[in-house]
């Protein structure tokens, strides 16, 4: 059975607000799961719980069949789980390779590394390989991020996370505010990430694109899963009905199955 990353029976409240109410969700390696739902449905809370920003009140985060306790995003990163948020966390005045290796620069060997000199050749080579994984070629890694289009910036943020991730990549609205061509570029990148063997979870309001690229569609409504089905055969109408509470919820598959 494919290795899986996800949560089991997670509850999370903020005061009197029940953000998550018994959510179980599994994402297998090589799979793209689109996480859909109206604002306030619990999507961001779920992702932040899966990457250690929030601690569940009860339930567990699970990796390859075992429960793991993630106390921070650094813990998640140590387990190979990376997140790309809407703000991308890129530094516009720095180059592509400087952004990809931000806070993880490669020092030169020997005494040069001891005095703070960086191995820019290695950083450039690895940056190019990370971009090529997403089928992005011909963009010099020495170019500053502020010279890139919105889609290219999103691709750089994804490439940085792919270079670090070994288990899963979580993306929060990766096509928000992008045009058609740029959104297609980002979606192509997401498909290639899954093909590389990572588990991919995408929060999105772009229902039609998610139906095209996702393996499964999961709809959250009021902190509970209202729909969890393969994308093949699903329609926008069925998804919207689940978001509005007009269809019976479908049971979520168990982790590792």
C-alpha positions as CSV (number, residue, x, y, z in Angstrom):
1,X,0.0,0.0,0.0
2,X,1.3,3.5,-0.7
3,X,2.8,5.5,2.1
4,X,0.4,8.2,3.4
5,X,0.5,11.5,5.2
6,X,-2.5,12.9,6.9
7,X,-4.7,13.3,10.0
8,X,-7.0,11.0,11.9
9,X,-10.1,12.2,13.8
10,X,-8.7,15.7,14.4
11,X,-10.6,18.2,16.5
12,X,-9.5,21.9,16.8
13,X,-11.4,24.7,18.5
14,X,-10.6,28.4,19.1
15,X,-12.7,29.4,22.1
16,X,-16.3,28.6,21.2
17,X,-15.5,28.1,17.5
18,X,-15.2,24.5,16.4
19,X,-12.8,24.8,13.4
20,X,-12.3,21.1,12.9
21,X,-14.7,18.4,14.0
22,X,-13.4,14.9,13.6
23,X,-11.5,15.3,10.3
24,X,-9.7,12.3,8.9
25,X,-7.7,12.8,5.7
26,X,-5.0,10.8,3.9
27,X,-2.8,11.8,1.0
28,X,-0.6,9.2,-0.6
29,X,2.7,9.8,-2.3
30,X,2.2,10.7,-5.9
31,X,-1.3,11.8,-5.3
32,X,-2.8,15.3,-5.6
33,X,-5.7,16.0,-3.2
34,X,-7.6,19.3,-3.7
35,X,-9.0,20.7,-0.5
36,X,-12.1,22.8,-1.2
37,X,-14.7,24.7,0.8
38,X,-16.1,28.1,1.5
39,X,-14.3,30.6,3.6
40,X,-14.4,29.5,7.3
41,X,-14.9,25.9,6.4
42,X,-11.6,25.0,8.2
43,X,-9.2,24.5,5.3
44,X,-6.4,26.7,6.6
45,X,-6.8,25.4,10.1
46,X,-6.5,21.9,8.8
47,X,-3.3,22.6,6.8
48,X,-1.8,24.5,9.7
49,X,-2.5,21.5,11.9
50,X,-0.9,19.2,9.4
51,X,2.3,21.2,9.4
52,X,2.7,21.9,13.1
53,X,1.6,25.5,13.3
54,X,-1.5,24.4,15.3
55,X,-1.7,21.5,17.7
56,X,-4.9,19.4,17.5
57,X,-7.1,19.4,20.6
58,X,-7.5,15.6,20.0
59,X,-6.8,13.2,17.2
60,X,-3.4,12.8,15.5
61,X,-1.2,13.7,12.6
62,X,0.1,10.5,10.9
63,X,3.0,9.7,8.7
64,X,3.4,6.4,7.0
65,X,1.1,4.7,9.5
66,X,2.6,6.2,12.7
67,X,1.4,9.1,14.8
68,X,3.8,12.1,14.8
69,X,3.8,15.1,17.0
70,X,4.7,18.3,15.1
71,X,5.2,21.2,17.4
72,X,6.2,23.7,14.8
73,X,6.8,24.2,11.0
74,X,10.4,23.3,11.7
75,X,9.3,19.9,13.0
76,X,7.2,19.4,9.9
77,X,10.2,20.3,7.7
78,X,12.4,17.8,9.6
79,X,9.8,15.2,8.5
80,X,10.0,16.3,4.9
81,X,6.7,18.3,5.0
82,X,6.8,21.7,3.3
83,X,4.2,24.4,2.8
84,X,3.8,27.2,0.2
85,X,1.6,30.0,1.5
86,X,-0.2,32.6,-0.5
87,X,2.4,35.3,0.4
88,X,5.2,33.0,-1.0
89,X,7.8,34.3,1.5
90,X,10.1,35.4,-1.3
91,X,12.5,38.3,-1.1
92,X,12.0,40.3,-4.3
93,X,15.5,41.9,-4.5
94,X,17.3,38.6,-4.1
95,X,18.0,36.2,-7.1
96,X,16.1,33.0,-7.7
97,X,18.9,30.8,-6.3
98,X,19.3,33.1,-3.3
99,X,15.6,32.7,-2.5
100,X,15.6,29.0,-3.0
101,X,18.5,28.6,-0.6
102,X,17.4,31.4,1.8
103,X,18.6,30.5,5.3
104,X,20.0,27.2,3.9
105,X,22.9,28.5,1.9
106,X,25.7,26.0,0.9
107,X,29.1,27.1,2.2
108,X,32.3,26.4,0.3
109,X,34.5,23.7,1.5
110,X,37.6,24.2,3.6
111,X,38.8,27.5,4.9
112,X,36.6,29.5,2.5
113,X,33.5,28.1,4.1
114,X,34.8,29.0,7.5
115,X,35.0,32.7,6.6
116,X,31.5,32.7,5.2
117,X,32.0,32.2,1.4
118,X,29.2,30.4,-0.3
119,X,29.3,27.8,-3.0
120,X,27.2,29.7,-5.5
121,X,27.9,27.2,-8.3
122,X,26.4,24.4,-6.3
123,X,23.4,26.6,-5.4
124,X,22.9,27.6,-9.0
125,X,23.1,24.0,-10.2
126,X,20.7,22.7,-7.6
127,X,18.3,25.6,-8.3
128,X,18.3,24.8,-12.0
129,X,17.5,21.1,-11.3
130,X,14.7,22.1,-8.9
131,X,13.2,24.3,-11.6
132,X,13.7,21.6,-14.3
133,X,11.7,19.3,-12.1
134,X,8.8,21.7,-12.7
135,X,9.6,21.9,-16.5
136,X,10.9,25.5,-16.1
137,X,13.9,26.0,-18.2
138,X,15.8,28.9,-19.7
139,X,15.4,31.3,-16.7
140,X,18.8,32.2,-15.3
141,X,18.9,31.6,-11.6
142,X,20.8,34.8,-11.1
143,X,17.7,36.8,-12.1
144,X,16.1,38.7,-9.2
145,X,12.6,37.6,-8.3
146,X,11.1,41.1,-8.9
147,X,11.8,40.5,-12.6
148,X,9.6,37.4,-12.7
149,X,5.9,37.0,-13.5
150,X,3.4,36.0,-10.9
151,X,3.4,32.4,-12.2
152,X,7.2,32.2,-12.2
153,X,7.4,33.5,-8.7
154,X,4.9,30.9,-7.6
155,X,7.0,28.3,-9.4
156,X,10.2,29.5,-7.5
157,X,8.4,29.1,-4.2
158,X,7.3,25.6,-5.2
159,X,10.8,24.7,-6.4
160,X,12.3,25.9,-3.1
161,X,9.8,23.7,-1.2
162,X,10.4,20.7,-3.5
163,X,14.1,20.9,-2.9
164,X,13.5,20.5,0.8
165,X,10.5,18.2,0.9
166,X,10.8,14.4,1.0
167,X,7.3,13.6,2.1
168,X,4.6,16.1,1.3
169,X,3.9,19.5,-0.2
170,X,1.0,21.6,1.0
171,X,-0.1,24.6,-1.1
172,X,-2.5,27.4,0.0
173,X,-4.3,29.0,-3.0
174,X,-1.4,28.7,-5.4
175,X,-3.3,30.2,-8.4
176,X,-5.0,33.1,-6.5
177,X,-4.7,36.4,-8.4
178,X,-3.0,34.8,-11.3
179,X,-4.0,35.0,-14.9
180,X,-5.0,32.0,-17.1
181,X,-1.6,31.3,-18.5
182,X,0.2,31.8,-15.2
183,X,-2.3,29.5,-13.4
184,X,-1.7,26.8,-16.0
185,X,2.0,27.1,-15.4
186,X,1.5,26.6,-11.7
187,X,-0.9,23.7,-12.2
188,X,1.6,22.0,-14.5
189,X,4.2,22.4,-11.8
190,X,1.9,20.8,-9.2
191,X,1.4,17.8,-11.4
192,X,5.2,17.4,-11.8
193,X,5.6,17.6,-8.0
194,X,3.3,14.7,-7.5
195,X,5.0,12.7,-10.3
196,X,8.2,13.1,-8.4
197,X,6.7,11.1,-5.6
198,X,5.5,13.7,-3.1
199,X,2.1,13.7,-1.5
200,X,0.4,17.0,-2.6
201,X,-2.5,18.8,-0.8
202,X,-3.8,21.9,-2.5
203,X,-6.2,24.5,-1.0
204,X,-8.0,26.1,-3.9
205,X,-11.2,27.9,-5.0
206,X,-10.4,27.1,-8.6
207,X,-12.8,24.1,-8.9
208,X,-12.4,23.5,-12.7
209,X,-8.6,23.4,-12.6
210,X,-8.6,21.2,-9.5
211,X,-11.0,18.7,-11.3
212,X,-8.4,18.6,-14.1
213,X,-5.3,18.0,-12.0
214,X,-6.3,16.4,-8.7
215,X,-6.5,12.7,-8.0
216,X,-9.1,13.3,-5.3
217,X,-11.5,16.1,-4.3
218,X,-12.1,16.7,-0.6
219,X,-14.7,19.3,0.5
220,X,-14.7,20.7,4.0
221,X,-17.9,22.2,5.4
222,X,-18.2,23.7,8.9
223,X,-15.1,21.7,10.0
224,X,-16.2,18.4,8.7
225,X,-15.5,16.5,5.5
226,X,-18.6,16.7,3.3
227,X,-17.1,15.0,0.2
228,X,-14.0,12.8,-0.3
229,X,-14.1,11.1,-3.7
230,X,-11.9,10.6,-6.8
231,X,-12.0,13.5,-9.1
232,X,-12.9,11.4,-12.1
233,X,-16.6,11.6,-12.7
234,X,-17.2,14.5,-10.3
235,X,-18.7,17.8,-11.5
236,X,-18.5,21.4,-10.3
237,X,-22.2,21.1,-9.5
238,X,-21.7,18.1,-7.2
239,X,-18.8,19.9,-5.5
240,X,-20.8,23.1,-5.0
241,X,-23.7,21.0,-3.5
242,X,-21.3,19.5,-1.0
243,X,-20.0,22.9,-0.1
244,X,-23.5,24.1,0.4
245,X,-24.6,21.0,2.4
246,X,-27.0,19.8,-0.2
247,X,-25.6,16.2,-0.5
248,X,-24.9,13.5,2.0
249,X,-21.3,13.4,3.2
250,X,-19.0,10.6,1.9
251,X,-16.8,8.7,4.3
252,X,-13.1,9.5,4.2
253,X,-10.7,6.7,3.3
254,X,-8.6,5.5,6.2
255,X,-4.9,6.3,6.3
256,X,-2.8,3.9,4.3
257,X,-5.7,2.5,2.3
